[in-house]
Amino acid sequence: MDYVKVIKSFGLGDLLNVIRDPLLKWMIVMPFGIAVLFRFLVPELARWAAPYADLVPYYPMFMGLVVVMVPMLYGVCIGFLVLDERDDGTLAALKVTPVSLTSYLAYRITAPMLVSFVTTLAAIPVAGLASVDLVTTVVVALVASLEAPLFALVFAVLAENKVQGFAIQKMLGTVLAIPLIAYFLDPRWEFVFYAIPTFWPIRAFWEGISGGANFWLYVLGAVLIHAALIAVLLRLFDRKLHRYA
C-alpha cells in the first residue's frame, strides 16, 4: 500500500514535470526518434558507402546502441527529476509525509525500469536493422532496463546541481559508446570491457541475434554487475537522502 501511495504522490508529478521541462520532454520521445532515424539513415549510409565498404555486417552494432540508449535517456531524465526534487525541498518534506524512504527508493528504481523495458521492446523492432527473435528482444530489453535506475542513481549520488548533472550526462554518453569497440575485437579481448555495465546487455544482444551459445551467460553477467552497482549506489543515495529528509 505504501508503494501505491508513492505512485500516486510522485507518478503524476513526475509526468507533469517532464512535460513542463523543455529538455526532459524531448528525452521521452527521443528513443523512438532515434530508432526511426536508425531504420532509415543507416541503410542510406550503407548504400552510399557500398562502393567503398560494406556496412551491413555492422548493423547489429548500431542496434546494440539502440538497446542501451533508451534506458540511458530515461535514467538521465529521472536523475534530473531527483535533482529538482532536492532543490525544491521535496526530499526534505518526506519526513512529514506517510511515504517512507524505502518506498520512495523502490519507486525510483522500478518506475524507470518499467518505462525503459516497454520502450526498448518497441524501439528494437522499430529500428529494424537486424532480425531479432522474441526471446532475445524481451530478455535483452529486461536486462537493459537495469541501466535506467543505474544512471538515475549515478546522478542522485554524484551531482549536487544541474550543472554537474550535465557533466555527468556527457560522461555517461562516453560509457554508453565504449563497449561498441568490442564489436571489432577478437572475443578473447572483450574482458577489458567487463567492468563497464553497458557492455553486458549490448554483448547479450549481439550473442542473441547471432545464435551464440553464450547468450544466457552475458544475460547473467548483466544482471549481476547491475545488481551490484545499483546496490552500492542505492546505499549511498539512501545516506544522502537522510541528510535531506
C-alpha positions, 0 to 999 in steps of 0.5 A: 500500500505504501508503494501505491501511495508513492505512485500516486504522490510522485507518478503524476508529478513526475509526468507533469514535470517532464512535460513542463521541462523543455529538455526532459520532454524531448528525452521521452520521445527521443528513443523512438526518434532515434530508432526511426532515424536508425531504420532509415539513415543507416541503410542510406549510409550503407548504400552510399558507402557500398562502393567503398565498404560494406556496412551491413555486417555492422548493423547489429552494432548500431542496434546494440546502441539502440538497446542501451540508449533508451534506458540511458535517456530515461535514467538521465531524465529521472536523475534530473527529476531527483535533482529538482526534487532536492532543490525544491525541498521535496526530499526534505518534506518526506519526513512529514509525509506517510511515504517512507524512504524505502518506498520512495527508493523502490519507486525510483528504481522500478518506475524507470525500469518499467518505462525503459523495458516497454520502450526498448521492446518497441524501439528494437523492432522499430529500428529494424536493422537486424532480425531479432527473435522474441526471446532475445528482444524481451530478455535483452530489453529486461536486462537493459532496463537495469541501466535506467535506475543505474544512471538515475542513481549515478546522478542522485549520488554524484551531482549536487546541481544541474550543472554537474548533472550535465557533466555527468550526462556527457560522461555517461554518453562516453560509457554508453559508446565504449563497449561498441569497440568490442564489436571489432575485437577478437572475443578473447579481448572483450574482458577489458570491457567487463567492468563497464555495465553497458557492455553486458546487455549490448554483448547479450544482444549481439550473442542473441541475434547471432545464435551464440551459445553464450547468450544466457551467460552475458544475460547473467553477467548483466544482471549481476554487475547491475545488481551490484552497482545499483546496490552500492549506489542505492546505499549511498543515495539512501545516506544522502537522502537522510541528510535531506529528509 
